[in-house]
Every structure is written in C-alpha cells, then in structure tokens.
Amino acid sequence: MQQRLANRTPFYYGWVILAAAGSAIFVRNAAASLTIAVFVYPLSEELGWSRTLISGAAAAGGLAATFASPLVGWLIDRYGARAVLTTSVVVLCISTMLLRWSDVTLTLLGFTIPWLFYIGYGTGRVIFSSPVQIGAAVVVSRWFIRLRGRTNGILNISHSVGMTLFPLIASFVIAQRGWQDAWFVLSVLVFVVALLPVALLISDNPEALGLRPDGDEEEPADDDTEGAPQIDASEEPDWTSAEARRTATLWLFALATGLLFLMQAGTNTHSAAFFQDQGLGTVTAGFGISFNAIFLGVGSGVWGWIVEKAPVRFVMMAVALVMATASFLFTTTNTAVEALAYSALFGFGLGGMLTVPPVAYADYYGRRSLGTIRGITEPFTTFGQAVGVMIPGLVFDYISEESYMPFFIAAGCIGLVTAIISLFATPPRHKATD
C-alpha cells in the first residue's frame, strides 16, 4: 500500500511519513505531564490523594520505560517502526480508557493503593516515553538527512499542539462532566487521530520504496553553508550499536538529555498546582500550561533550524542554559504576567530538548542501527523523567513546608551542569584500523 501511495503522491512521500509519525506524537499527550497536571488538583481534592501519590504513577511508568527502551529500540530495527507505533497507539488508547476508573483502590495494611490508576497511567507513560518517542523520531530521521533538523522540529510541533489541546480538552470536560469522562474523551481522541495513519501509511525507510532520503533524485550539490556540515546519504556515518557504545560522546549526550528531562518532568507535572499555590488561580494555571506548549512548538521549529547550521553540542548547551534560566525565574513568580512569561521561556527550551538529541544521534551515528542506539540511550531520558516527576512532590509534601521553590533552584543548577556536559559531547570518530 505504501508503494502505491508513494508512486501516486505528487510530492516526496517522506512528508506523509512525517505527518503519520506526527499523529502518534500528537496523541501521546494523553499521558503527558502537562495533561496529568490538570488532573492533580481534582484527584487530590476529590479522592484525598497526596501529590506524591499521584506523581508516583508517572514515576513508576518512567522506571518501567527505562527497562523497556533497549527492547523497544531493538524491535524498531528488527520489525520496523510501523509495527511498534501501531501497537503503541492501541495500548495507549486502552490504558487511557482505564483511567476512567482511577477511584478503584485497594487497602493494604492501612494504606490506600490506587492500583488501577497506577496501571493505567503508568502504562501510558511507558508508551509516551519509549516506543512513541523513539519510533517516531527514528522513522523521520531515516527519511530525512539534510532536512533532519527541520523535520524533527516539525515533528515536535505536533507534540506542542497536543500539549496545548489535550490539557485544554481535559480541563473543559473536567469542568463540565468530571475527571472520569475527561479520561474517556482523551482515549477516544487517541484512537481516532492516530491509529489509521500509523498502521497504513508508515514505511521504515525511503530505499524500501525506491526513493532517496530528502526526496533527492541524485547526489545533492555541495553546500558551503557556514556552521554544521551538510550530510547526505552518500557520506552519512554508519555505526553499529556496539561501536557506538564504545564512544564517550554517546553517554555524555545521553546523560545531558536525561538531566534535561528530569527538569522537564518535574516542572510540567507540578506547574499548574504551583501557580495555584502562588494564588494565581486556575485560569492563569491553565494559560501557563498553554504558553509552555505553544512556545515548545515555536522552539521546536527554531532549534530545528539552528541545529542544521551550528555544531550540535553548542546547540545543546544553549538549550540547557535557556531551561536553567527559566527554572531560576520560576522562583520569582508572583504575577500572572511572570507566570506566562517564564512558562513561555521554559517551553521554548523544551522545544530544543525534544528536537536536538534525535538529530544528534542520527547525525553522529547514522541510520542503520539508529533504533537500537536510541534504545540504549533512552533509559537516561525515562529515568530522568521518573525521578524528576517525583522530586517536586516530595519537596512539597515533606521537605519545604508546601513549597516548590527548592526544586526550581535545584533544577536551575542541574541545567548549568548539563550545559557544561554538552560541551564535551564532540562528534565521535571511528578508530583507525591497521
């Protein structure tokens, strides 16, 4: 089917791949930290759950994704991104539907265990953090080389749109019908938007359909653009996963990415509650989430263009500095204008956090083993998210007398450390052989 569509499409079929992968990235926001953020307040108020208990489901899912990611990467290389993404969409739909019955609990030794909530949201976080994130970025990076930065940026714009719409839809349904119906609506949205595109349209690489990356019909002309080198299919690097594992750059970039996701998960999950704790109200909290998501989309496009022009490690350093600055500024939030401005700045940084690493791995190590290589590095991301989502809740509940301020200070410091680490992630080189 993909072959027939590719032959009949009047433009490069890679753009169809990008749209189909984008549909999966869009719907994964059913399990996003900004989506659960709008459920934290009603769940804690109606069910009496602590914020640590609620964020624990995201942490559990993140830890599970840490162990699942290497297998997911191998499955993508072995069976293809289409199979992995299709299965992921189905599982995400079911797990989101289960959250309608989050109030089904188990009491054990005097402790209330929201086991269905943990299964539903934890599973959703695994899908969010591992197969969809890896699969979509890998298939887009295989179809595009010279345009890899921009197309990964566009891919993350679809995430930005989902980040904006899913919390808004959930907030509206919660206000009108309650949180149970909100989960049901989100599950239907997952099914309707993404299942058919990923199941019917995705092909794993252009060569399988007789095409070339970027839609080139012949070798592209040399480009003397100052900055990062322009790579085409004839000169792209070709590393096996075993070779990549032996380079320091792989682990430095994985560590830097994991630290940024730690900052992201903690801030996004608790941002709405933080703004309400500051006395700014639910409307400001909702707009803060929206500004974060909107500027993530803006940032995705901007960082995607920049990473095609400048060395990737310097771009990653700049992303870390933007996120660090926003984290420090959150500690000064007293007005609605400040909340929106700092959310926008943080979201702009998140656009780079999502766009730059996939481009770096593909540019540094090539397309052949990209799924497995991403599977090796993704545990740093998922572990960072799992830890990050828990830290603000622990700080709020047990350390700082119901304040998130120590977390934001620590997050800013982590961003500065990440900027330094990024500088040392130089392009890897094959060792010379006799």
ZAMARGU-4260 file (C-alpha; in steps of 0.2 Angstrom, whole numbers, plus 5000, padded with zeros to 4 digits):
<rodrens>
0) 5000/5000/5000 | 5014/5012/5004 | 5022/5009/4987 | 5006/5013/4978 | 5004/5029/4988
5) 5022/5034/4986 | 5020/5032/4967 | 5004/5042/4967 | 5009/5056/4979 | 5014/5072/4969
10) 5027/5076/4982 | 5040/5067/4992 | 5032/5053/5002 | 5043/5057/5017 | 5031/5071/5021
15) 5017/5058/5023 | 5029/5049/5035 | 5031/5064/5045 | 5013/5068/5046 | 5009/5050/5051
20) 5023/5050/5064 | 5017/5067/5070 | 4999/5059/5073 | 5007/5047/5086 | 5017/5061/5094
25) 5001/5071/5095 | 4991/5058/5104 | 5004/5053/5116 | 5000/5068/5126 | 4986/5058/5133
30) 4999/5053/5145 | 5009/5069/5145 | 5015/5078/5161 | 5005/5093/5157 | 4989/5083/5154
35) 4991/5074/5171 | 4994/5092/5178 | 4976/5097/5176 | 4970/5081/5185 | 4982/5083/5200
40) 4971/5096/5209 | 4954/5087/5206 | 4961/5070/5210 | 4969/5076/5226 | 4953/5086/5232
45) 4940/5073/5227 | 4950/5057/5232 | 4961/5064/5246 | 4977/5058/5237 | 4994/5067/5240
50) 5003/5074/5226 | 5017/5062/5229 | 5005/5048/5227 | 4998/5055/5210 | 5015/5058/5203
55) 5021/5041/5209 | 5011/5033/5194 | 5021/5044/5182 | 5037/5039/5191 | 5033/5020/5190
60) 5029/5022/5172 | 5046/5031/5169 | 5055/5017/5178 | 5047/5004/5168 | 5051/5013/5152
65) 5069/5014/5157 | 5070/4995/5156 | 5058/4994/5141 | 5068/5006/5130 | 5083/4995/5125
70) 5070/4981/5119 | 5059/4994/5110 | 5075/5001/5100 | 5079/4983/5095 | 5061/4979/5090
75) 5061/4995/5079 | 5077/4989/5070 | 5070/4971/5069 | 5052/4973/5065 | 5050/4991/5060
80) 5043/5007/5067 | 5026/5005/5059 | 5023/4989/5070 | 5029/4997/5085 | 5019/5013/5083
85) 5003/5004/5079 | 5004/4993/5094 | 5008/5008/5105 | 4993/5018/5099 | 4982/5003/5103
90) 4989/5001/5121 | 4989/5020/5124 | 4970/5020/5120 | 4966/5006/5132 | 4977/5012/5146
95) 4969/5030/5145 | 4952/5022/5145 | 4956/5013/5161 | 4959/5029/5170 | 4941/5032/5170
100) 4940/5020/5185 | 4955/5028/5194 | 4945/5028/5210 | 4945/5009/5211 | 4958/5006/5225
105) 4965/4993/5236 | 4968/4995/5255 | 4983/4985/5261 | 4990/4987/5279 | 4981/5003/5281
110) 4987/5011/5265 | 4976/5015/5250 | 4983/5009/5234 | 4976/5016/5218 | 4981/5001/5208
115) 4971/5004/5193 | 4977/5022/5191 | 4995/5016/5193 | 4992/5003/5179 | 4983/5014/5168
120) 4994/5030/5169 | 5010/5020/5172 | 5007/5010/5155 | 5003/5027/5147 | 5019/5034/5152
125) 5029/5019/5146 | 5021/5022/5129 | 5024/5041/5130 | 5042/5039/5135 | 5048/5024/5125
130) 5040/5017/5109 | 5032/5033/5103 | 5046/5044/5106 | 5059/5033/5099 | 5049/5026/5085
135) 5043/5042/5078 | 5060/5051/5079 | 5069/5036/5071 | 5057/5034/5056 | 5058/5053/5052
140) 5077/5053/5054 | 5078/5039/5042 | 5068/5048/5029 | 5077/5064/5030 | 5096/5068/5032
145) 5099/5086/5026 | 5082/5092/5032 | 5083/5081/5048 | 5084/5096/5060 | 5069/5105/5052
150) 5058/5089/5051 | 5062/5084/5069 | 5057/5101/5073 | 5041/5099/5064 | 5038/5083/5072
155) 5039/5091/5089 | 5027/5105/5084 | 5014/5091/5083 | 5019/5087/5101 | 5017/5105/5105
160) 4999/5105/5098 | 4995/5090/5108 | 5002/5098/5123 | 4991/5113/5121 | 4975/5104/5116
165) 4975/5089/5127 | 4976/5098/5144 | 4963/5111/5137 | 4951/5097/5132 | 4953/5088/5148
170) 4951/5104/5158 | 4935/5108/5149 | 4927/5091/5151 | 4933/5090/5170 | 4923/5107/5172
175) 4908/5101/5163 | 4907/5082/5166 | 4921/5077/5179 | 4938/5069/5178 | 4931/5052/5174
180) 4923/5057/5157 | 4939/5068/5153 | 4949/5052/5153 | 4936/5043/5141 | 4936/5058/5129
185) 4955/5058/5128 | 4956/5039/5125 | 4943/5041/5110 | 4954/5055/5103 | 4970/5044/5103
190) 4960/5030/5093 | 4953/5042/5081 | 4968/5053/5077 | 4982/5041/5076 | 4978/5023/5073
195) 4975/5023/5054 | 4989/5034/5049 | 5002/5024/5058 | 4995/5007/5053 | 4993/5011/5035
200) 5005/5025/5030 | 5022/5022/5038 | 5036/5014/5029 | 5053/5012/5038 | 5065/5020/5025
205) 5064/5028/5008 | 5075/5014/5000 | 5061/5001/5003 | 5050/5011/4991 | 5064/5015/4978
210) 5066/5033/4985 | 5081/5043/4992 | 5082/5052/5009 | 5076/5070/5007 | 5067/5066/4991
215) 5084/5068/4981 | 5085/5061/4964 | 5103/5062/4963 | 5118/5067/4974 | 5115/5084/4981
220) 5127/5098/4977 | 5140/5103/4990 | 5134/5117/5001 | 5146/5128/5009 | 5134/5134/5022
225) 5145/5140/5037 | 5142/5130/5053 | 5137/5112/5054 | 5142/5101/5039 | 5128/5096/5027
230) 5126/5077/5027 | 5119/5067/5013 | 5115/5049/5011 | 5132/5045/5002 | 5143/5052/5016
235) 5132/5049/5032 | 5141/5040/5046 | 5137/5021/5048 | 5140/5015/5066 | 5134/4998/5074
240) 5126/4999/5091 | 5142/4990/5098 | 5153/5003/5090 | 5143/5017/5097 | 5143/5011/5114
245) 5161/5012/5115 | 5161/5031/5112 | 5161/5043/5126 | 5150/5055/5116 | 5135/5043/5116
250) 5135/5043/5135 | 5138/5061/5138 | 5124/5066/5126 | 5113/5053/5135 | 5117/5060/5152
255) 5114/5078/5146 | 5097/5073/5139 | 5092/5063/5154 | 5096/5078/5165 | 5085/5090/5155
260) 5071/5078/5155 | 5072/5077/5174 | 5070/5096/5174 | 5055/5095/5162 | 5045/5081/5170
265) 5046/5089/5187 | 5041/5107/5181 | 5027/5101/5169 | 5019/5089/5181 | 5018/5102/5195
270) 5017/5119/5186 | 4998/5120/5187 | 4997/5116/5205 | 5012/5128/5208 | 5004/5143/5200
275) 4988/5140/5210 | 4998/5138/5226 | 5005/5156/5222 | 4987/5162/5222 | 4986/5165/5203
280) 4971/5155/5201 | 4965/5141/5189 | 4964/5152/5174 | 4982/5158/5175 | 4987/5140/5178
285) 4979/5134/5163 | 4986/5148/5152 | 5003/5144/5159 | 5002/5126/5153 | 4996/5133/5136
290) 5010/5145/5135 | 5023/5131/5139 | 5015/5120/5125 | 5014/5134/5112 | 5032/5140/5114
295) 5038/5122/5114 | 5031/5122/5096 | 5040/5139/5092 | 5056/5132/5100 | 5055/5116/5090
300) 5055/5125/5074 | 5068/5137/5079 | 5080/5124/5087 | 5077/5113/5072 | 5084/5126/5060
305) 5098/5131/5071 | 5104/5113/5074 | 5106/5111/5055 | 5118/5127/5055 | 5128/5125/5071
310) 5138/5111/5080 | 5125/5101/5089 | 5135/5101/5106 | 5134/5120/5106 | 5116/5120/5102
315) 5113/5108/5116 | 5122/5119/5128 | 5111/5134/5123 | 5095/5123/5126 | 5101/5119/5144
320) 5105/5137/5148 | 5088/5143/5142 | 5080/5129/5153 | 5091/5134/5168 | 5087/5152/5166
325) 5068/5149/5166 | 5069/5137/5181 | 5078/5151/5192 | 5065/5163/5186 | 5051/5152/5192
330) 5056/5156/5210 | 5051/5174/5207 | 5034/5171/5201 | 5021/5182/5209 | 5010/5189/5195
335) 5001/5181/5180 | 5012/5190/5168 | 5028/5182/5176 | 5020/5165/5176 | 5016/5166/5157
340) 5032/5173/5153 | 5043/5160/5162 | 5032/5146/5156 | 5034/5153/5138 | 5053/5153/5140
345) 5054/5136/5148 | 5043/5129/5134 | 5055/5137/5121 | 5069/5127/5129 | 5059/5111/5129
350) 5057/5113/5110 | 5076/5111/5109 | 5076/5097/5122 | 5065/5087/5111 | 5072/5092/5094
355) 5091/5092/5096 | 5095/5074/5103 | 5087/5064/5090 | 5096/5074/5077 | 5112/5072/5086
360) 5111/5053/5087 | 5106/5052/5069 | 5120/5064/5063 | 5133/5056/5074 | 5129/5038/5071
365) 5119/5036/5055 | 5103/5027/5051 | 5107/5008/5051 | 5106/5005/5069 | 5098/5020/5075
370) 5083/5012/5083 | 5095/5001/5094 | 5106/5016/5098 | 5091/5026/5103 | 5085/5011/5114
375) 5102/5011/5123 | 5101/5030/5127 | 5083/5032/5131 | 5084/5024/5148 | 5093/5040/5153
380) 5078/5050/5147 | 5065/5039/5155 | 5074/5038/5172 | 5076/5057/5172 | 5058/5059/5169
385) 5054/5046/5183 | 5065/5054/5196 | 5060/5072/5190 | 5042/5069/5192 | 5044/5063/5210
390) 5056/5076/5217 | 5044/5091/5217 | 5030/5081/5226 | 5042/5075/5239 | 5049/5093/5241
395) 5031/5100/5243 | 5024/5086/5254 | 5039/5083/5266 | 5054/5095/5264 | 5049/5113/5262
400) 5033/5116/5270 | 5022/5115/5255 | 5033/5125/5243 | 5041/5120/5226 | 5055/5134/5227
405) 5069/5122/5232 | 5065/5111/5217 | 5066/5126/5205 | 5083/5131/5212 | 5090/5114/5210
410) 5083/5112/5193 | 5092/5128/5188 | 5108/5121/5194 | 5106/5105/5185 | 5103/5115/5169
415) 5120/5123/5171 | 5129/5107/5174 | 5120/5100/5159 | 5127/5114/5148 | 5145/5110/5154
420) 5142/5091/5150 | 5136/5096/5132 | 5152/5105/5128 | 5162/5088/5129 | 5150/5079/5118
425) 5161/5080/5102 | 5157/5071/5086 | 5163/5053/5088 | 5177/5046/5076 | 5180/5028/5071
430) 5196/5021/5077 | 5209/5019/5064 | 5212/5000/5059 | 5228/4993/5053
</rodrens>
